């Protein structure tokens, strides 16, 4: 089984060189490679700031771009916003998964050796507290805060989350207030 490029499509071939099926790679007029080169580093940075693992951020960024290649509706003038929204959601999902994993590992770690000093240090880090609070907030609030903390303008945030630009300030203020309340509630001691 092999494949070859014909224009913007890849055809899969069997041993007799008869096409088995064609898979459309991108919408006509959409330059995937150009978008990838322009946005990849920024998407990795957004994800990395949430998951705190650069290698995992690269894997998730690759999945974001794979999804872009499979989503024709996202290919066009709003691609950048779609990429940031998808990257933020995937990063927050990954954060929630890792928090669940840590929770269950603690529950079932009766006979395990004590944690290393590095693990204890990481648990006490301010970043850990922030990530924990982000994972507990509403999805929209978390997305707003993550995108703004990555330096996106109100216009870029509005495009990424498909919101009205004039409402971003109010929504951010509410998200920050929710974050503050949750942070104080979790860290009273």
C-alpha positions as CSV (number, residue, x, y, z in Angstrom):
1,X,0.0,0.0,0.0
2,X,1.4,3.4,-1.0
3,X,0.3,6.9,-1.6
4,X,1.2,9.8,-3.9
5,X,0.3,13.4,-4.1
6,X,-2.0,14.6,-7.0
7,X,-2.5,18.3,-6.6
8,X,-3.8,18.8,-3.1
9,X,-5.1,15.3,-2.7
10,X,-3.4,12.0,-1.7
11,X,-4.4,8.8,-3.4
12,X,-3.8,5.5,-1.7
13,X,-2.8,2.8,-4.1
14,X,-2.6,-1.0,-3.8
15,X,-0.1,-3.4,-5.5
16,X,-1.9,-3.2,-8.9
17,X,-1.8,0.7,-8.8
18,X,-5.6,1.1,-8.7
19,X,-6.8,3.9,-6.5
20,X,-8.5,2.7,-3.3
21,X,-9.8,6.1,-2.2
22,X,-9.0,9.8,-2.3
23,X,-8.6,11.9,0.8
24,X,-9.0,15.6,0.6
25,X,-6.2,17.4,2.5
26,X,-7.4,21.0,2.5
27,X,-10.0,23.3,1.1
28,X,-9.2,24.8,-2.3
29,X,-7.1,27.9,-2.0
30,X,-6.1,27.1,1.6
31,X,-2.3,27.0,2.2
32,X,-1.9,24.6,5.1
33,X,1.9,24.7,5.1
34,X,1.9,28.5,5.3
35,X,-0.6,28.5,8.2
36,X,1.4,25.8,9.9
37,X,4.7,27.7,9.6
38,X,3.1,30.9,10.9
39,X,1.1,29.5,13.8
40,X,2.8,26.4,15.1
41,X,5.2,28.0,17.5
42,X,2.5,30.2,19.0
43,X,0.1,27.2,19.4
44,X,2.9,25.2,21.1
45,X,3.5,28.1,23.4
46,X,-0.2,28.4,24.4
47,X,-0.5,24.7,25.1
48,X,2.9,24.6,26.9
49,X,2.0,27.3,29.3
50,X,-1.0,25.3,30.5
51,X,0.3,21.7,30.5
52,X,3.9,22.7,31.6
53,X,5.4,20.0,29.4
54,X,6.9,21.2,26.1
55,X,7.1,17.7,24.5
56,X,3.4,17.1,25.3
57,X,2.6,20.5,24.0
58,X,4.2,19.7,20.7
59,X,2.2,16.5,20.5
60,X,-1.0,18.3,21.2
61,X,-0.1,21.1,18.7
62,X,0.4,18.4,16.0
63,X,-3.1,17.1,16.9
64,X,-4.6,20.6,16.6
65,X,-3.1,21.0,13.1
66,X,-4.3,17.5,12.2
67,X,-7.8,18.5,13.2
68,X,-7.4,21.6,11.1
69,X,-6.6,19.5,8.1
70,X,-9.7,17.5,8.7
71,X,-12.1,20.5,9.4
72,X,-12.8,22.4,6.1
73,X,-15.0,24.9,7.9
74,X,-12.0,26.0,10.0
75,X,-9.9,26.7,6.8
76,X,-10.3,30.3,5.8
77,X,-10.2,33.7,7.2
78,X,-10.9,32.6,10.8
79,X,-8.3,29.8,10.9
80,X,-6.1,31.6,13.5
81,X,-9.0,31.9,15.9
82,X,-10.0,28.3,15.4
83,X,-6.5,27.2,16.1
84,X,-6.2,29.1,19.3
85,X,-9.6,28.0,20.5
86,X,-8.9,24.4,19.7
87,X,-5.4,24.5,21.3
88,X,-6.7,26.1,24.5
89,X,-9.4,23.5,24.8
90,X,-7.1,20.6,24.2
91,X,-4.6,22.1,26.7
92,X,-7.3,22.4,29.4
93,X,-8.6,18.9,28.6
94,X,-5.0,17.6,29.0
95,X,-4.7,19.5,32.3
96,X,-7.9,18.0,33.6
97,X,-6.8,14.5,32.6
98,X,-3.5,14.9,34.4
99,X,-5.2,16.3,37.6
100,X,-7.6,13.3,37.6
101,X,-4.6,10.9,37.1
102,X,-2.7,12.5,40.0
103,X,-5.8,12.3,42.2
104,X,-6.3,8.6,41.5
105,X,-2.6,7.8,41.8
106,X,-2.7,9.3,45.3
107,X,-5.8,7.3,46.2
108,X,-4.2,4.0,45.1
109,X,-0.6,4.6,46.3
110,X,-0.8,2.8,49.6
111,X,2.2,0.5,49.0
112,X,4.2,2.8,46.8
113,X,7.5,4.5,47.8
114,X,7.4,8.1,49.1
115,X,7.4,10.8,46.5
116,X,10.7,12.4,45.5
117,X,11.7,15.9,46.6
118,X,11.2,17.1,43.0
119,X,7.6,15.9,43.1
120,X,7.0,17.5,46.5
121,X,8.5,20.8,45.2
122,X,6.3,20.7,42.1
123,X,3.2,20.3,44.1
124,X,3.9,23.4,46.2
125,X,4.6,25.6,43.2
126,X,2.5,28.6,42.6
127,X,2.0,27.4,39.0
128,X,0.4,24.2,40.2
129,X,-2.1,26.1,42.2
130,X,-3.0,28.3,39.2
131,X,-3.4,25.3,37.0
132,X,-5.6,23.6,39.5
133,X,-7.9,26.6,39.8
134,X,-8.0,26.9,36.0
135,X,-9.1,23.3,35.7
136,X,-11.9,24.0,38.1
137,X,-13.3,27.1,36.4
138,X,-16.0,27.1,33.7
139,X,-14.5,26.2,30.4
140,X,-15.2,29.6,28.9
141,X,-13.6,31.4,31.8
142,X,-10.5,29.2,31.6
143,X,-10.2,29.8,27.9
144,X,-10.5,33.6,28.2
145,X,-7.8,33.7,30.9
146,X,-5.4,31.4,29.1
147,X,-5.7,33.3,25.8
148,X,-5.3,36.7,27.5
149,X,-2.3,35.5,29.6
150,X,-0.7,34.4,26.3
151,X,-0.8,38.1,25.1
152,X,-3.7,37.8,22.7
153,X,-5.6,41.1,22.1
154,X,-9.3,41.4,22.7
155,X,-9.9,41.1,19.0
156,X,-7.9,37.9,18.7
157,X,-9.7,36.4,21.8
158,X,-13.1,37.4,20.3
159,X,-12.1,35.7,17.0
160,X,-10.8,32.6,18.8
161,X,-13.8,32.1,21.0
162,X,-16.4,33.4,18.5
163,X,-17.5,36.2,20.8
164,X,-18.3,39.9,20.3
165,X,-15.2,42.1,20.8
166,X,-17.1,44.6,22.9
167,X,-18.0,41.9,25.5
168,X,-14.4,40.6,26.0
169,X,-13.5,43.1,28.7
170,X,-16.6,42.3,30.8
171,X,-16.1,38.6,30.3
172,X,-12.5,38.8,31.3
173,X,-13.3,40.7,34.4
174,X,-15.8,38.1,35.4
175,X,-13.4,35.3,34.6
176,X,-10.7,37.0,36.7
177,X,-13.2,37.4,39.6
178,X,-14.2,33.7,39.4
179,X,-10.5,32.8,39.3
180,X,-9.8,35.0,42.4
181,X,-12.7,33.5,44.4
182,X,-11.7,30.0,43.5
183,X,-8.1,30.6,44.3
184,X,-8.9,32.2,47.7
185,X,-11.3,29.4,48.5
186,X,-8.8,26.7,47.6
187,X,-5.9,28.4,49.4
188,X,-7.4,29.7,52.6
189,X,-4.8,28.0,54.9
